[in-house]
Amino acid sequence: MAAPTLNRADSGSGESDVQTLTISKALNMGLRAAMEANPKVLMMGEDIGKLGGVFRITDGLQKDFGEQRVLDTPLAESGIIGTAVGLAIRGYRPVCEIQFDGFIFPGFDQIVSQVAKLHYRTQGRNKLPMVIRVPFGGGIGAVEHHSESPESYFAHTAGLKVVSCSNPTDAYWMIQQAIDCDDPVLFFEPKRRYYEKAPVDTTKAPGPLFASRVLRSAPSAGAATLVGYGPMIRVCLDAANAAAEDGTELEVIDLRTLSPLDLGPVYESVRRTGRLVVVSEAPSESSITSEIAAKVQQECFYSLQAPVLRVTGFDTPYPPSKLEEEFLPDLDRVLHAVDRSLAW
């Protein structure tokens, strides 16, 4: 059950290979690297073969690896997940693509009743090394069932690992680390960030999979801590830049792993700043942000100078696309929460 640290691409020469990639291209390259490294890795999903997926994440993989390793499936998420369970038991490492976040619910029974439990049900005899890729979140102007944030359901489910990348470097390395993991991993990809670019060093993994990371440090005086994941990291960084122009330094932490949560860096930061704002697109009720607020209050009670505040989506079904900008946390809502925390 230990989390792997991926080193397969280390060249040993000390030379780096830095490329400017989008998140979508980084995921494509990471999947390709995993398939080249292990013939037991295969992929399955709706339109992922000849089409390359609706977001083109798997573009070119079926052409290069064949239809036996990149499978176009029927529109049946339960069948996709169930087939992957059987393959994983037989020693393969299947990677399932759920075309859109809201389509995962037909496979919910398989994920919660089978994927999450088989390792425990067999007293550890059967591992389930499979990855379920989920493009998630709003911001693309899509119709119903195409802009959900269902990650809290799965973070709540014992037996599953849940992670989310926010940038091209993590996209490239985390997908490979997830495939190498012997536990089932839900891999949430921020679909509205697919085409954002950044330099990626493809020669050495930046760190372990199940670990959060401080992206922007701040001194303790007059500062606050911002914590987010996935698509909200860009909003948090923009908020930190805007606050800095007004003389307020914000520390930004990317969770990266939602189950297990790695809150050590968050505790350390809050003990210095005394203030925490947690940001997520998902509704606030019984969410990952709720869990973070509870644990920080428990571990850092005497360091807090203000209540833990949360900036989230609203506790309603996701709205029509013309209203989604009113629903999604944005720069103004995050900065308003920071101001409230600092004024406490």
QUIHU-V640919 format. One record per residue. N is the residue number from 0. RES is the residue in one letter. PSI is psi in whole degrees, -180 to 180 (* if undefined). Layout:
<<N,RES,PSI> <N,RES,PSI>>
This chain:
<<0,M,2> <1,A,146> <2,A,135> <3,P,152> <4,T,116> <5,L,128> <6,N,9> <7,R,-28> <8,A,0> <9,D,125> <10,S,-24> <11,G,-8> <12,S,-12> <13,G,-3> <14,E,141> <15,S,157> <16,D,94> <17,V,125> <18,Q,147> <19,T,117> <20,L,152> <21,T,165> <22,I,-41> <23,S,-44> <24,K,-37> <25,A,-40> <26,L,-44> <27,N,-45> <28,M,-36> <29,G,-42> <30,L,-42> <31,R,-44> <32,A,-40> <33,A,-39> <34,M,-36> <35,E,-34> <36,A,-27> <37,N,113> <38,P,-10> <39,K,-7> <40,V,127> <41,L,164> <42,M,149> <43,M,143> <44,G,177> <45,E,117> <46,D,23> <47,I,-13> <48,G,-92> <49,K,-39> <50,L,-31> <51,G,17> <52,G,155> <53,V,-27> <54,F,6> <55,R,27> <56,I,-33> <57,T,21> <58,D,128> <59,G,-9> <60,L,-40> <61,Q,-37> <62,K,-40> <63,D,-28> <64,F,-9> <65,G,164> <66,E,-14> <67,Q,-18> <68,R,-17> <69,V,100> <70,L,126> <71,D,126> <72,T,165> <73,P,168> <74,L,77> <75,A,90> <76,E,-37> <77,S,-40> <78,G,-39> <79,I,-50> <80,I,-43> <81,G,-41> <82,T,-40> <83,A,-35> <84,V,-48> <85,G,-41> <86,L,-42> <87,A,-39> <88,I,-34> <89,R,8> <90,G,-1> <91,Y,168> <92,R,81> <93,P,144> <94,V,113> <95,C,135> <96,E,125> <97,I,118> <98,Q,-43> <99,F,152> <100,D,-45> <101,G,-12> <102,F,-3> <103,I,-20> <104,F,-31> <105,P,-21> <106,G,7> <107,F,-42> <108,D,-45> <109,Q,-43> <110,I,-47> <111,V,-38> <112,S,-26> <113,Q,-60> <114,V,-46> <115,A,-19> <116,K,-16> <117,L,-38> <118,H,-43> <119,Y,-39> <120,R,-33> <121,T,15> <122,Q,38> <123,G,-3> <124,R,-35> <125,N,116> <126,K,160> <127,L,75> <128,P,83> <129,M,152> <130,V,135> <131,I,108> <132,R,132> <133,V,105> <134,P,124> <135,F,164> <136,G,170> <137,G,-161> <138,G,7> <139,I,7> <140,G,35> <141,A,170> <142,V,-179> <143,E,145> <144,H,8> <145,H,7> <146,S,38> <147,E,164> <148,S,79> <149,P,15> <150,E,-31> <151,S,-33> <152,Y,-43> <153,F,-33> <154,A,-27> <155,H,-16> <156,T,114> <157,A,139> <158,G,-8> <159,L,145> <160,K,142> <161,V,125> <162,V,163> <163,S,128> <164,C,159> <165,S,-4> <166,N,165> <167,P,-38> <168,T,-48> <169,D,-37> <170,A,-46> <171,Y,-47> <172,W,-40> <173,M,-35> <174,I,-38> <175,Q,-41> <176,Q,-38> <177,A,-41> <178,I,-35> <179,D,-19> <180,C,140> <181,D,-6> <182,D,157> <183,P,134> <184,V,126> <185,L,120> <186,F,103> <187,F,125> <188,E,128> <189,P,98> <190,K,-32> <191,R,-5> <192,R,3> <193,Y,-32> <194,Y,15> <195,E,139> <196,K,154> <197,A,158> <198,P,140> <199,V,126> <200,D,112> <201,T,14> <202,T,-18> <203,K,130> <204,A,138> <205,P,-11> <206,G,-180> <207,P,165> <208,L,-49> <209,F,64> <210,A,136> <211,S,169> <212,R,135> <213,V,119> <214,L,-26> <215,R,122> <216,S,157> <217,A,150> <218,P,166> <219,S,-37> <220,A,121> <221,G,15> <222,A,168> <223,A,162> <224,T,131> <225,L,129> <226,V,133> <227,G,-169> <228,Y,161> <229,G,-130> <230,P,-18> <231,M,-10> <232,I,-41> <233,R,-41> <234,V,-42> <235,C,-43> <236,L,-40> <237,D,-38> <238,A,-40> <239,A,-40> <240,N,-43> <241,A,-41> <242,A,-36> <243,A,-33> <244,E,-24> <245,D,8> <246,G,11> <247,T,123> <248,E,129> <249,L,136> <250,E,130> <251,V,127> <252,I,128> <253,D,116> <254,L,-47> <255,R,-49> <256,T,126> <257,L,-24> <258,S,111> <259,P,146> <260,L,138> <261,D,92> <262,L,5> <263,G,-51> <264,P,-31> <265,V,-47> <266,Y,-46> <267,E,-42> <268,S,-46> <269,V,-34> <270,R,-23> <271,R,-44> <272,T,-31> <273,G,1> <274,R,144> <275,L,133> <276,V,125> <277,V,133> <278,V,133> <279,S,148> <280,E,-26> <281,A,154> <282,P,155> <283,S,-28> <284,E,125> <285,S,51> <286,S,180> <287,I,-37> <288,T,-34> <289,S,-45> <290,E,-42> <291,I,-45> <292,A,-42> <293,A,-45> <294,K,-37> <295,V,-40> <296,Q,-37> <297,Q,-42> <298,E,-26> <299,C,27> <300,F,-46> <301,Y,-7> <302,S,-19> <303,L,131> <304,Q,-4> <305,A,158> <306,P,152> <307,V,127> <308,L,150> <309,R,138> <310,V,114> <311,T,178> <312,G,168> <313,F,161> <314,D,60> <315,T,161> <316,P,153> <317,Y,135> <318,P,171> <319,P,156> <320,S,-31> <321,K,-12> <322,L,0> <323,E,-28> <324,E,-23> <325,E,-23> <326,F,-41> <327,L,138> <328,P,135> <329,D,-177> <330,L,-46> <331,D,-42> <332,R,-38> <333,V,-46> <334,L,-34> <335,H,-41> <336,A,-39> <337,V,-45> <338,D,-42> <339,R,-42> <340,S,-44> <341,L,-27> <342,A,-6> <343,W,*>>
